[in-house]
């Protein structure tokens, strides 16, 4: 009787191994079909909103021109910064850099110029910065 049990156990192992390999094979075929099926192109789903590049707009404060630089790719606003902010301007307007950083963070997070909350400390400066950013993004927009 002992030999009969061994034969059944060996056959059962072979059946289990075969079932596992068949399941893995079916899973692999399903995965390949899902990955390489014709139809939807993921690149076409992303709408091209901007021409990629770096765009600038000028902000004038006390006869000093500041360049607001907006970096975009096809569908995202990547960064916003002052490109020529020097020590004299930051001394005269100490809150301009924090206001710019706050607005830039909000715009990059929301990917929109809508519903941007302006700082209560510097509402007018923030509005001027936001208007300058709008000008630069308008240059980047796809026509």
N, CA, C and O of each residue as an XYZ file, in Angstrom:
572
protein
N       0.791     -1.187      0.000
C       0.000      0.000      0.000
C       0.839      1.258      0.000
O       0.428      2.269     -0.569
N       1.978      1.222      0.610
C       2.843      2.390      0.699
C       3.260      2.895     -0.659
O       3.365      4.104     -0.863
N       3.506      1.972     -1.615
C       3.934      2.408     -2.941
C       2.782      3.051     -3.709
O       3.005      3.952     -4.517
N       1.573      2.603     -3.470
C       0.425      3.181     -4.141
C       0.256      4.658     -3.740
O      -0.052      5.497     -4.586
N       0.452      4.963     -2.490
C       0.334      6.334     -1.995
C       1.396      7.226     -2.616
O       1.110      8.372     -2.964
N       2.622      6.719     -2.761
C       3.690      7.516     -3.358
C       3.348      7.894     -4.789
O       3.581      9.031     -5.200
N       2.815      6.984     -5.531
C       2.486      7.245     -6.934
C       1.423      8.330     -7.022
O       1.524      9.216     -7.871
N       0.411      8.286     -6.172
C      -0.648      9.299     -6.185
C      -0.081     10.659     -5.805
O      -0.442     11.660     -6.424
N       0.782     10.727     -4.821
C       1.385     11.989     -4.390
C       2.247     12.568     -5.508
O       2.209     13.775     -5.746
N       3.027     11.729     -6.201
C       3.851     12.227     -7.301
C       2.983     12.754     -8.434
O       3.308     13.788     -9.018
N       1.913     12.090     -8.753
C       1.015     12.551     -9.804
C       0.329     13.854     -9.390
O       0.096     14.735    -10.218
N       0.012     13.965     -8.110
C      -0.644     15.169     -7.626
C       0.301     16.368     -7.724
O      -0.124     17.464     -8.087
N       1.584     16.163     -7.401
C       2.559     17.246     -7.545
C       2.653     17.695     -8.997
O       2.713     18.891     -9.281
N       2.666     16.744     -9.902
C       2.751     17.082    -11.322
C       1.513     17.858    -11.770
O       1.624     18.794    -12.561
N       0.367     17.487    -11.284
C      -0.871     18.192    -11.635
C      -0.853     19.617    -11.072
O      -1.253     20.565    -11.748
N      -0.393     19.753     -9.849
C      -0.317     21.086     -9.237
C       0.675     21.968     -9.996
O       0.381     23.127    -10.291
N       1.854     21.416    -10.311
C       2.836     22.191    -11.083
C       2.270     22.599    -12.443
O       2.449     23.736    -12.880
N       1.606     21.688    -13.091
C       1.021     21.985    -14.398
C      -0.043     23.073    -14.283
O      -0.101     23.975    -15.119
N      -0.877     22.995    -13.259
C      -1.926     24.010    -13.060
C      -1.313     25.384    -12.781
O      -1.805     26.394    -13.282
N      -0.252     25.425    -11.991
C       0.411     26.699    -11.692
C       1.019     27.292    -12.964
O       0.870     28.487    -13.218
N       1.697     26.477    -13.759
C       2.304     26.985    -14.997
C       1.255     27.415    -16.020
O       1.455     28.393    -16.740
N       0.150     26.698    -16.086
C      -0.929     27.094    -16.994
C      -1.518     28.433    -16.545
O      -1.782     29.300    -17.379
N      -1.726     28.610    -15.241
C      -2.255     29.877    -14.716
C      -1.291     31.026    -15.003
O      -1.720     32.109    -15.400
N       0.007     30.797    -14.807
C       1.002     31.832    -15.111
C       1.026     32.150    -16.606
O       1.169     33.309    -16.994
N       0.886     31.127    -17.438
C       0.854     31.335    -18.890
C      -0.347     32.165    -19.307
O      -0.217     33.074    -20.127
N      -1.516     31.863    -18.751
C      -2.727     32.625    -19.064
C      -2.582     34.066    -18.586
O      -2.965     34.998    -19.294
N      -2.031     34.251    -17.392
C      -1.795     35.596    -16.873
C      -0.844     36.377    -17.764
O      -1.068     37.562    -18.009
N       0.201     35.746    -18.251
C       1.157     36.388    -19.150
C       0.489     36.791    -20.463
O       0.720     37.895    -20.957
N      -0.326     35.921    -21.029
C      -1.024     36.237    -22.277
C      -1.978     37.409    -22.070
O      -2.037     38.306    -22.911
N      -2.721     37.418    -20.974
C      -3.641     38.524    -20.683
C      -2.866     39.826    -20.514
O      -3.274     40.867    -21.029
N      -1.760     39.769    -19.801
C      -0.927     40.957    -19.603
C      -0.401     41.489    -20.925
O      -0.431     42.700    -21.148
N       0.075     40.629    -21.798
C       0.573     41.066    -23.102
C      -0.534     41.670    -23.962
O      -0.315     42.670    -24.646
N      -1.713     41.069    -23.927
C      -2.836     41.609    -24.703
C      -3.226     42.992    -24.193
O      -3.471     43.899    -24.988
N      -3.286     43.160    -22.871
C      -3.657     44.458    -22.303
C      -2.604     45.516    -22.618
O      -2.944     46.653    -22.942
N      -1.348     45.153    -22.527
C      -0.272     46.134    -22.747
C      -0.145     46.537    -24.203
O       0.093     47.710    -24.491
N      -0.296     45.610    -25.121
C       0.004     45.897    -26.519
C      -1.235     45.909    -27.417
O      -1.115     45.765    -28.633
N      -2.391     46.074    -26.845
C      -3.589     46.097    -27.673
C      -3.628     47.372    -28.514
O      -3.217     48.436    -28.050
N      -4.108     47.270    -29.714
C      -4.243     48.468    -30.538
C      -5.445     49.272    -30.055
O      -6.345     48.737    -29.409
N      -5.446     50.538    -30.370
C      -6.583     51.356    -29.964
C      -6.116     52.654    -29.361
O      -5.486     53.472    -30.031
N      -6.424     52.843    -28.099
C      -6.119     54.097    -27.444
C      -4.616     54.329    -27.367
O      -3.843     53.461    -26.962
N      -4.237     55.538    -27.773
C      -2.845     55.949    -27.656
C      -2.761     56.887    -26.468
O      -3.416     57.930    -26.455
N      -1.969     56.533    -25.474
C      -1.894     57.344    -24.271
C      -1.332     58.729    -24.542
O      -1.684     59.677    -23.839
N      -0.483     58.872    -25.522
C       0.070     60.181    -25.862
C      -0.983     61.116    -26.424
O      -0.864     62.333    -26.281
N      -2.009     60.577    -27.060
C      -3.053     61.416    -27.642
C      -4.028     61.917    -26.580
O      -4.734     62.900    -26.806
N      -4.073     61.252    -25.421
C      -4.984     61.677    -24.369
C      -4.572     63.013    -23.758
O      -5.431     63.791    -23.342
N      -3.276     63.288    -23.697
C      -2.783     64.528    -23.117
C      -2.940     65.633    -24.155
O      -2.414     65.545    -25.264
N      -3.660     66.652    -23.780
C      -3.923     67.754    -24.687
C      -2.736     68.709    -24.686
O      -2.226     69.065    -23.623
N      -2.303     69.119    -25.849
C      -1.184     70.038    -25.956
C      -1.702     71.455    -25.712
O      -2.430     72.015    -26.532
N      -1.310     72.023    -24.570
C      -1.773     73.346    -24.189
C      -0.730     74.420    -24.466
O      -1.077     75.563    -24.761
N       0.544     74.059    -24.373
C       1.626     75.031    -24.474
C       2.662     74.579    -25.492
O       2.799     73.393    -25.789
N       3.383     75.557    -26.016
C       4.566     75.267    -26.811
C       5.720     75.180    -25.817
O       5.988     76.152    -25.112
N       6.410     74.043    -25.741
C       7.453     73.889    -24.725
C       8.533     74.958    -24.846
O       8.935     75.337    -25.946
N       8.991     75.432    -23.694
C      10.054     76.425    -23.671
C      10.006     77.264    -22.413
O       9.276     76.969    -21.467
N      10.810     78.323    -22.429
C      10.874     79.264    -21.320
C      10.401     80.615    -21.855
O      10.939     81.124    -22.838
N       9.401     81.184    -21.208
C       8.806     82.437    -21.654
C       8.956     83.483    -20.564
O       8.858     83.179    -19.376
N       9.196     84.717    -20.983
C       9.401     85.788    -20.019
C       8.409     86.917    -20.254
O       7.882     87.098    -21.352
N       8.177     87.659    -19.197
C       7.360     88.850    -19.239
C       7.988     89.837    -18.261
O       8.593     89.438    -17.267
N       7.840     91.124    -18.550
C       8.528     92.143    -17.761
C       7.592     92.766    -16.739
O       6.439     93.084    -17.028
N       8.129     92.930    -15.532
C       7.435     93.596    -14.434
C       8.295     94.792    -14.041
O       9.483     94.627    -13.760
N       7.720     95.990    -14.015
C       8.486     97.195    -13.697
C       8.132     97.677    -12.294
O       6.968     97.929    -11.984
N       9.155     97.799    -11.456
C       9.007     98.332    -10.104
C      10.047     99.426     -9.898
O      11.247     99.156     -9.951
N       9.602    100.657     -9.664
C      10.507    101.798     -9.435
C      11.592    101.896    -10.499
O      12.778    101.954    -10.175
N      11.202    101.913    -11.735
C      12.119    102.026    -12.875
C      13.100    100.863    -12.981
O      14.131    100.979    -13.643
N      12.790     99.765    -12.344
C      13.606     98.556    -12.450
C      12.772     97.477    -13.112
O      11.670     97.164    -12.661
N      13.300     96.915    -14.179
C      12.593     95.855    -14.887
C      12.980     94.493    -14.319
O      14.159     94.147    -14.243
N      11.972     93.736    -13.927
C      12.177     92.370    -13.463
C      11.592     91.436    -14.508
O      10.500     91.675    -15.024
N      12.310     90.387    -14.814
C      11.841     89.394    -15.771
C      11.233     88.224    -15.010
O      11.898     87.586    -14.193
N       9.972     87.954    -15.285
C       9.305     86.776    -14.735
C       9.451     85.684    -15.784
O       9.030     85.845    -16.929
N      10.049     84.579    -15.382
C      10.371     83.487    -16.293
C       9.475     82.297    -15.991
O       9.446     81.798    -14.866
N       8.740     81.843    -17.011
C       7.831     80.704    -16.860
C       8.327     79.585    -17.766
O       8.481     79.778    -18.972
N       8.577     78.418    -17.185
C       9.042     77.255    -17.938
C       7.880     76.273    -18.080
O       7.266     75.864    -17.094
N       7.589     75.898    -19.350
C       6.463     74.992    -19.607
C       6.896     73.862    -20.531
O       7.839     74.007    -21.308
N       6.192     72.731    -20.435
C       6.296     71.694    -21.460
C       4.941     71.644    -22.169
O       4.164     72.591    -22.047
N       4.638     70.598    -22.888
C       3.427     70.574    -23.708
C       2.135     70.702    -22.913
O       1.150     71.242    -23.418
N       2.125     70.215    -21.682
C       0.869     70.222    -20.937
C       0.998     70.668    -19.485
O       0.019     70.614    -18.741
N       2.190     71.110    -19.061
C       2.387     71.475    -17.663
C       3.184     72.764    -17.526
O       4.043     73.077    -18.349
N       2.880     73.495    -16.473
C       3.708     74.629    -16.063
C       4.718     74.054    -15.082
O       4.348     73.574    -14.010
N       5.992     74.103    -15.447
C       7.018     73.453    -14.632
C       7.571     74.348    -13.539
O       7.731     73.904    -12.402
N       7.869     75.607    -13.864
C       8.422     76.499    -12.855
C       8.163     77.954    -13.224
O       7.988     78.307    -14.390
N       8.146     78.781    -12.185
C       7.986     80.225    -12.348
C       8.985     80.872    -11.398
O       9.073     80.513    -10.224
N       9.741     81.841    -11.933
C      10.735     82.501    -11.078
C      11.101     83.860    -11.672
O      10.796     84.148    -12.829
N      11.764     84.695    -10.855
C      12.362     85.928    -11.341
C      13.719     85.571    -11.917
O      14.497     84.867    -11.273
N      14.018     86.045    -13.124
C      15.300     85.681    -13.714
C      16.406     86.696    -13.409
O      17.585     86.348    -13.487
N      16.059     87.934    -13.064
C      17.104     88.925    -12.813
C      16.831     89.726    -11.545
O      16.961     90.950    -11.540
N      16.458     89.047    -10.487
C      16.190     89.700     -9.207
C      17.519     89.957     -8.512
O      18.266     89.022     -8.227
N      17.816     91.230     -8.240
C      19.087     91.541     -7.587
C      18.842     92.040     -6.158
O      17.701     92.181     -5.716
N      19.926     92.297     -5.466
C      19.869     92.664     -4.059
C      19.183     94.002     -3.834
O      18.502     94.177     -2.824
N      19.345     94.946     -4.746
C      18.732     96.266     -4.588
C      17.206     96.159     -4.592
O      16.530     96.817     -3.800
N      16.682     95.345     -5.467
C      15.225     95.183     -5.544
C      14.703     94.459     -4.308
O      13.669     94.844     -3.762
N      15.396     93.424     -3.861
C      14.937     92.700     -2.672
C      15.055     93.555     -1.418
O      14.326     93.336     -0.451
N      15.965     94.529     -1.422
C      16.069     95.453     -0.297
C      14.899     96.428     -0.304
O      14.312     96.710      0.741
N      14.564     96.941     -1.478
C      13.454     97.893     -1.598
C      12.096     97.208     -1.406
O      11.179     97.788     -0.823
N      11.976     95.983     -1.894
C      10.721     95.230     -1.825
C      10.995     93.871     -1.181
O      11.116     92.870     -1.888
N      11.092     93.820      0.136
C      11.487     92.570      0.791
C      10.456     91.440      0.678
O      10.806     90.271      0.843
N       9.211     91.770      0.404
C       8.187     90.732      0.341
C       7.921     90.244     -1.076
O       7.042     89.407     -1.279
N       8.661     90.750     -2.059
C       8.377     90.357     -3.443
C       8.782     88.905     -3.722
O       8.062     88.191     -4.421
N       9.898     88.470     -3.198
C      10.335     87.083     -3.426
C       9.407     86.079     -2.733
O       9.024     85.091     -3.359
N       9.030     86.292     -1.463
C       8.076     85.352     -0.855
C       6.719     85.335     -1.572
O       6.094     84.281     -1.688
N       6.264     86.498     -2.052
C       4.997     86.548     -2.787
C       5.110     85.750     -4.077
O       4.188     85.020     -4.440
N       6.238     85.886     -4.772
C       6.445     85.148     -6.018
C       6.490     83.651     -5.758
O       5.886     82.879     -6.503
N       7.187     83.229     -4.724
C       7.280     81.806     -4.404
C       5.919     81.217     -4.054
O       5.605     80.094     -4.448
N       5.104     81.981     -3.309
C       3.768     81.523     -2.943
C       2.895     81.346     -4.184
O       2.232     80.320     -4.336
N       2.893     82.329     -5.058
C       2.091     82.254     -6.275
C       2.601     81.138     -7.186
O       1.806     80.386     -7.750
N       3.916     81.028     -7.330
C       4.497     79.996     -8.193
C       4.131     78.601     -7.702
O       3.810     77.726     -8.506
N       4.176     78.386     -6.405
C       3.808     77.084     -5.847
C       2.341     76.749     -6.138
O       2.010     75.623     -6.507
N       1.477     77.742     -5.966
C       0.050     77.508     -6.218
C      -0.209     77.204     -7.691
O      -0.959     76.283     -8.016
N       0.409     77.976     -8.578
C       0.187     77.775    -10.017
C       0.723     76.415    -10.454
O       0.065     75.707    -11.216
N       1.903     76.045     -9.983
C       2.484     74.752    -10.371
C       1.668     73.589     -9.804
O       1.557     72.550    -10.456
N       1.100     73.737     -8.615
C       0.274     72.681     -8.031
C      -1.057     72.545     -8.755
O      -1.487     71.434     -9.061
N      -1.715     73.676     -9.031
C      -3.043     73.652     -9.652
C      -2.976     73.563    -11.175
O      -3.957     73.183    -11.813
N      -1.830     73.909    -11.764
C      -1.669     73.944    -13.217
C      -2.705     74.871    -13.856
O      -3.164     74.630    -14.973
N      -3.058     75.917    -13.144
C      -4.035     76.871    -13.624
C      -3.807     78.205    -12.927
O      -3.224     78.265    -11.844
N      -4.275     79.269    -13.563
C      -4.186     80.592    -12.954
C      -5.482     80.975    -12.260
O      -5.613     82.082    -11.738
N      -6.430     80.063    -12.256
C      -7.716     80.309    -11.602
C      -7.622     79.960    -10.119
O      -6.871     79.064     -9.733
N      -8.370     80.655     -9.308
C      -8.476     80.400     -7.862
C      -7.133     80.454     -7.141
O      -6.866     79.649     -6.249
N      -6.303     81.394     -7.530
C      -5.033     81.609     -6.836
C      -5.310     82.568     -5.679
O      -5.843     83.656     -5.892
N      -4.955     82.175     -4.467
C      -5.182     83.052     -3.315
C      -3.970     83.972     -3.149
O      -2.825     83.526     -3.076
N      -4.264     85.247     -3.094
C      -3.207     86.248     -2.950
C      -2.913     86.473     -1.475
O      -3.789     86.345     -0.619
N      -1.670     86.808     -1.202
C      -1.235     87.036      0.166
C      -1.937     88.260      0.749
O      -2.101     89.269      0.062
N      -2.349     88.176      2.001
C      -2.983     89.321      2.662
C      -1.964     90.398      2.986
O      -2.322     91.566      3.133
N      -0.691     90.018      3.101
C       0.365     90.992      3.385
C       0.686     91.844      2.163
O       0.980     93.033      2.286
N       0.629     91.232      0.988
C       1.012     91.936     -0.245
C       0.002     91.681     -1.365
O       0.347     91.061     -2.371
N      -1.243     92.150     -1.207
C      -2.238     91.829     -2.240
C      -1.966     92.515     -3.572
O      -2.186     91.914     -4.624
N      -1.500     93.742     -3.552
C      -1.275     94.466     -4.805
C      -0.055     93.940     -5.542
O      -0.087     93.763     -6.760
N       1.005     93.693     -4.814
C       2.201     93.130     -5.430
C       1.906     91.745     -5.989
O       2.357     91.403     -7.082
N       1.156     90.956     -5.246
C       0.801     89.618     -5.711
C      -0.046     89.687     -6.979
O       0.129     88.872     -7.885
N      -0.951     90.642     -7.049
C      -1.792     90.781     -8.239
C      -0.952     91.186     -9.449
O      -1.178     90.687    -10.551
N       0.011     92.082     -9.255
C       0.890     92.498    -10.359
C       1.732     91.309    -10.830
O       1.914     91.113    -12.031
N       2.238     90.526     -9.893
C       3.018     89.336    -10.249
C       2.140     88.346    -11.010
O       2.573     87.791    -12.020
N       0.924     88.121    -10.545
C       0.008     87.193    -11.205
C      -0.321     87.661    -12.623
O      -0.385     86.845    -13.542
N      -0.528     88.961    -12.806
C      -0.798     89.495    -14.146
C       0.401     89.291    -15.072
O       0.233     88.989    -16.253
N       1.597     89.453    -14.539
C       2.803     89.252    -15.338
C       2.961     87.779    -15.721
O       3.371     87.470    -16.840
N       2.641     86.879    -14.804
C       2.679     85.447    -15.104
C       1.664     85.112    -16.181
O       1.945     84.312    -17.074
N       0.474     85.724    -16.104
C      -0.556     85.493    -17.140
C      -0.054     85.910    -18.511
O      -0.318     85.226    -19.500
N       0.668     87.028    -18.583
C       1.222     87.483    -19.860
C       2.213     86.459    -20.417
O       2.178     86.142    -21.606
N       3.084     85.949    -19.568
C       4.078     84.975    -20.017
C       3.423     83.680    -20.456
O       3.830     83.093    -21.458
N       2.416     83.225    -19.727
C       1.738     81.983    -20.095
C       0.928     82.175    -21.383
O       0.782     81.240    -22.170
N       0.406     83.375    -21.595
C      -0.302     83.646    -22.847
C       0.629     83.522    -24.044
O       0.205     83.107    -25.123
N       1.911     83.883    -23.856
C       2.897     83.724    -24.935
C       3.148     82.240    -25.215
O       3.439     81.858    -26.349
N       3.035     81.412    -24.182
C       3.331     79.983    -24.330
C       2.147     79.184    -24.861
O       2.321     78.059    -25.330
N       0.958     79.747    -24.793
C      -0.241     79.005    -25.185
C      -0.224     78.635    -26.647
O       0.214     79.417    -27.491
N      -0.707     77.424    -26.954
C      -0.811     76.951    -28.336
C      -1.957     77.689    -28.997
O      -3.050     77.806    -28.442
N      -1.691     78.173    -30.162
C      -2.722     78.929    -30.882
C      -3.436     78.074    -31.874
O      -4.335     78.551    -32.567
